[in-house]
């Protein structure tokens, strides 16, 4: 039977792909605090290293910060320009990670609020 066959990449009920792309989970206070802490620490270390960090440590800090923030908040397109801007020697002294993380948190909260409002029933449910 056709219903008994299993296709690669689909789960048993054949309605959803088995491997879904990574999506951000619900923003929780600990995830927000940890992402902000990573951003502030990354910006602080880069500011302290100043010109000496441009020869290698800055790129390691940026890569680690990007990976950790993506793991905590999920991927967002704002993270790419932030990562690329950090490659320039003078611009990396500006707290770009902190600003980007704050912007991503605000956008994720707005997305979650819109999703919650769209899935909520239109009015009170009366059970008879």
N, C-alpha and C positions, 0 to 999 in steps of 0.2 A: 504494500500500500504506500501511497505517497506520503501520508501523514506519519508513517513509521520511520521514514528515512531521515537521517540527520545531516544537515549541511554544516560544513565547517564555518565557524564564526557565528552560529546561531544557537540559542539555548533550546531546551526541550519543548517549550510551548510555541516556538517558531514566530513569536511576535516581536521579540526584542533581540538585538545583537548580544552575543555572549560577552564580548569585550567592548565595554563602553569607553569612550574617551574620558580622561580624568576631568571631573567637574569639581568645583569648589564645594566643600561641605558647608554646613551652616556655620556662620560666623559666631563664635562664642567669645566671651570676654578673655579667657586664657589665650586663645589663638590670636586675638587682636593685640593683646599685651606683648606676647612673644614676638609677633611680627614687627611691632613698633620698637621693641628692644633690639632686635637684630638690625633694624635700619639705623637706629641711633648709634649703636656700637660700631657698625660699618662706617658710618659717616665720621664718627669721632676718631676711629683708628686712622682713617685716610687723612683727616685733618692733622693729626699728630705726626704722621709719617711725612706729610707735605711732599717735597720734591724727591726725597729719598725713596718713597714708596712707589714712585712711578715706574721703577725698573723691574717690578715683579710683584711685590706684596699687594699693591693696589688691585691688580687683576685677580689675584687669589681671593682677596676680600670681596670684590665685586661678584665673582662667580659663586662664592659660598653664600653671600647675602641673597643673590638672585635665586639660587636653588632652595634655600631655606624659606624665603618669602613665598615662592611658588608652592612649596609643600604646605605652608600654613594657610595661605589665602586662595590658592588656585592661580592658574595662569591668567594674566590680563595683559592686553596689548600695551598698556602704559609701562610695563616692566622692560620692554625691549628698548625704547628710546633712552630710558634711564641707564640701562646697562651700557649702551653705546656712548652716551654722553660722558660716562665715567671714564672712558678710555683717554680723554683729553686731559693733559697735565694740570691745567689751572682750574678747569671746571670741576674736577673731583673734590675740590675744597668746599664746594657748595653742598649743603645737605640734601642732595637729590634723592637719596634712598628714603629718607624720612618723609619728604614731600610726596614722593610717589606712593609710599605705603599708605599715607593718610588719604590720598586721592582714591586708591584702590579700595580701601576700607569703606569710604563713603559711597562709592559706586556699587560695591557688593551689597551694602545695606539697602540701597535704593532698589537693586534688582530683587533682593529677597522680599522687601516690602511689597513691590509690585506683584511678585509671584504669589505671595500670601493673599493679597487682595483679589487677584484674579481667580484663585481657587476657592475662595470663601463663598459659601452660599449667599444668594442675593438678600435673603431676609431670614428672620427667625424660622426655625423648623418646628412644626407642630406635629407631635407624634400622637396618633389617635389609636 
